[in-house]
């Protein structure tokens, strides 16, 4: 387990990745469906992304220095390290999607997403192509971006770092709980706003 950073730095990184996850999902929506929306949250953070990537870091480290084969006495190449890291990320993403999709469906009574239209789908909540895509993005991010971002965060003065971390964690946690509360009560998506490119960037608001 990697414990190089203090909890405040880790908390800020969870916020950074959660925001990037929000952006990533909206980019996918924009390309595939021609619109963006709030992704069931009120604040622009998808907490699951932040928690997942930080947990992967604590479990595996970064791809070029992964601890996957730490028990082995054989020296392996950087390319093999990265390949193994990618494969493990694929498994984690697939299991995570299946668990999240089914839990939300049981709690909220909604089909959170559906990959059944994709080739090589495994049920409706995961597929080989999507797992490959997510694993590739995670592997690239962890090998090229994670350490530089964490270094920049760690250089923030300690008092300011604590304030930023506290604000981010409180905002993300409250928003996550409240948004899922709405979905559990209404058995519907927590759609607050949507901007459609095809309708002249029409702005919609749902004040549930």
C-alpha positions as MATLAB code, in Angstrom:
seq = 'XXXXXXXXXXXXXXXXXXXXXXXXXXXXXXXXXXXXXXXXXXXXXXXXXXXXXXXXXXXXXXXXXXXXXXXXXXXXXXXXXXXXXXXXXXXXXXXXXXXXXXXXXXXXXXXXXXXXXXXXXXXXXXXXXXXXXXXXXXXXXXXXXXXXXXXXXXXXXXXXXXXXXXXXXXXXXXXXXXXXXXXXXXXXXXXXXXXXXXXXXXXXXXXX';
ca = [
       0.000    0.000    0.000;
       1.234    3.468   -0.929;
       1.090    5.999    1.905;
       3.261    8.777    0.483;
       0.602   11.490    0.763;
      -1.408   12.924    3.649;
      -5.183   12.549    3.852;
      -5.848   16.134    2.781;
      -3.855   15.660   -0.427;
      -5.711   12.421   -1.103;
      -9.044   14.158   -0.448;
      -8.245   16.893   -2.968;
      -7.185   14.289   -5.525;
     -10.514   12.493   -5.045;
     -12.169   15.806   -5.912;
      -9.986   16.380   -8.972;
     -10.658   12.895  -10.375;
     -14.374   13.116   -9.526;
     -14.553   16.319  -11.584;
     -12.618   14.705  -14.444;
     -15.054   11.778  -14.320;
     -17.939   14.236  -14.658;
     -16.238   15.813  -17.684;
     -15.426   12.410  -19.218;
     -19.011   11.153  -19.001;
     -20.349   14.360  -20.515;
     -17.849   14.182  -23.366;
     -19.098   10.656  -24.067;
     -22.712   11.876  -23.980;
     -21.870   14.791  -26.258;
     -20.208   12.547  -28.849;
     -22.765    9.721  -28.747;
     -26.049   11.534  -28.008;
     -25.460   15.201  -28.706;
     -26.131   16.586  -25.243;
     -24.622   16.986  -21.790;
     -26.356   16.917  -18.396;
     -25.746   16.930  -14.653;
     -25.088   13.155  -14.499;
     -27.618   12.784  -11.638;
     -25.607   15.091   -9.379;
     -26.025   18.765   -8.487;
     -22.315   19.569   -8.153;
     -19.968   18.665  -11.049;
     -18.381   15.685   -9.296;
     -18.853   11.934   -9.757;
     -17.508   10.613   -6.463;
     -17.237    7.020   -7.672;
     -14.488    7.921  -10.121;
     -12.393    9.670   -7.489;
     -12.729    6.872   -4.957;
     -12.046    4.151   -7.541;
      -8.839    5.686   -8.915;
      -7.443    6.523   -5.461;
      -8.177    2.964   -4.265;
      -6.380    1.610   -7.349;
      -3.379    3.779   -6.473;
      -3.264    2.488   -2.898;
      -3.608   -1.115   -4.070;
      -1.397   -1.114   -7.156;
       0.660    2.070   -7.221;
       1.393    3.436  -10.698;
       1.748    1.216  -13.796;
       5.506    1.597  -14.273;
       6.112    0.701  -10.632;
       3.171   -1.561   -9.940;
       3.195   -3.904   -6.970;
       1.191   -6.607   -8.771;
       4.153   -8.985   -8.927;
       5.855   -7.795   -5.744;
       5.864  -11.391   -4.476;
       7.922  -12.542   -7.467;
      11.720  -12.599   -7.415;
      11.849  -12.241  -11.193;
      12.498   -8.831  -12.685;
       9.863   -7.892  -15.252;
       9.864   -5.182  -17.888;
       8.026   -1.885  -17.683;
       5.819   -2.931  -20.612;
       4.743   -6.101  -18.811;
       4.089   -4.083  -15.646;
       1.815   -1.738  -17.599;
       0.054   -4.643  -19.338;
      -0.646   -6.373  -16.023;
      -1.833   -3.099  -14.500;
      -4.197   -2.589  -17.448;
      -5.645   -6.098  -17.095;
      -6.235   -5.706  -13.356;
      -7.894   -2.322  -13.977;
     -10.170   -3.982  -16.543;
     -11.292   -6.531  -13.962;
     -11.814   -3.880  -11.274;
     -13.813   -1.661  -13.649;
     -15.988   -4.566  -14.819;
     -16.771   -5.751  -11.292;
     -17.354   -2.174  -10.140;
     -19.792   -1.456  -12.973;
     -21.761   -4.631  -12.329;
     -21.999   -3.920   -8.600;
     -22.905   -0.242   -8.996;
     -25.450   -0.825  -11.744;
     -27.249   -3.609   -9.879;
     -27.190   -1.824   -6.511;
     -28.663    1.359   -8.008;
     -31.289   -0.675   -9.873;
     -32.380   -2.423   -6.667;
     -32.341    0.765   -4.550;
     -33.846    3.194   -7.062;
     -35.812    0.933   -9.377;
     -34.139    2.387  -12.470;
     -31.863    0.980  -15.141;
     -28.784    3.109  -14.457;
     -27.293    2.416  -17.910;
     -27.429   -0.401  -20.445;
     -24.577   -1.791  -22.542;
     -26.699   -4.533  -24.128;
     -26.412   -2.853  -27.532;
     -22.616   -3.201  -27.449;
     -20.743   -6.273  -28.703;
     -19.216   -8.468  -25.989;
     -21.416   -7.043  -23.274;
     -21.561   -8.957  -19.979;
     -25.107   -8.438  -18.825;
     -26.297   -4.875  -19.239;
     -23.929   -3.122  -16.845;
     -20.524   -3.939  -18.288;
     -18.853   -4.930  -21.542;
     -15.403   -5.760  -22.833;
     -15.134   -2.604  -25.021;
     -16.144   -0.205  -22.224;
     -13.894   -1.937  -19.700;
     -10.985   -1.709  -22.144;
     -11.683    1.994  -22.657;
     -11.918    2.827  -18.961;
      -8.882    0.684  -18.101;
      -6.827    2.389  -20.830;
      -7.767    5.855  -19.555;
      -7.015    4.903  -15.946;
      -3.692    3.295  -16.861;
      -2.611    6.328  -18.892;
      -3.720    8.756  -16.168;
      -2.003    6.829  -13.395;
       1.273    6.519  -15.294;
       1.434   10.083  -16.615;
      -0.755   12.392  -14.534;
      -1.327   11.033  -11.026;
       2.090   11.749   -9.511;
       2.500   15.260  -11.050;
      -0.980   16.270   -9.842;
      -0.379   14.846   -6.378;
       2.959   16.651   -6.216;
       1.265   19.944   -7.113;
      -1.427   19.330   -4.488;
       1.189   18.492   -1.853;
       2.902   21.833   -2.546;
      -0.215   23.750   -1.466;
       0.341   25.269    2.020;
      -0.948   22.843    4.701;
      -3.673   25.126    6.107;
      -5.056   25.890    2.648;
      -4.816   22.208    1.724;
      -6.939   21.252    4.734;
      -9.595   23.846    3.874;
      -9.786   22.799    0.211;
      -9.956   19.099    1.121;
     -12.663   19.683    3.745;
     -14.816   21.762    1.383;
     -14.504   19.258   -1.471;
     -15.253   16.199    0.674;
     -18.234   17.854    2.374;
     -19.702   19.111   -0.919;
     -19.224   15.788   -2.718;
     -20.559   13.691    0.168;
     -23.667   15.817    0.753;
     -24.370   16.002   -2.972;
     -23.938   12.237   -3.390;
     -26.286   11.439   -0.491;
     -28.907   13.999   -1.524;
     -28.857   13.004   -5.196;
     -29.299    9.317   -4.450;
     -31.984   10.170   -1.893;
     -33.930   11.867   -4.696;
     -33.511    8.845   -6.976;
     -34.541    6.390   -4.247;
     -37.670    8.406   -3.408;
     -38.752    9.195   -6.981;
     -37.513    5.966   -8.636;
     -36.263    8.210  -11.404;
     -33.057    9.882  -12.553;
     -32.028   13.073  -10.779;
     -32.011   15.132  -13.987;
     -31.436   18.778  -13.034;
     -30.301   20.225  -16.340;
     -29.514   19.227  -19.886;
     -27.917   21.114  -22.772;
     -28.668   19.734  -26.232;
     -26.458   20.665  -29.165;
     -29.024   19.463  -31.692;
     -31.714   21.798  -30.363;
     -29.613   24.946  -30.458;
     -28.077   24.375  -27.021;
     -31.465   24.504  -25.302;
     -31.120   24.742  -21.539;
     -33.508   22.633  -19.469;
     -34.013   22.776  -15.719;
     -35.795   20.288  -13.511;
     -36.142   21.540   -9.944;
     -36.885   18.238   -8.239;
];
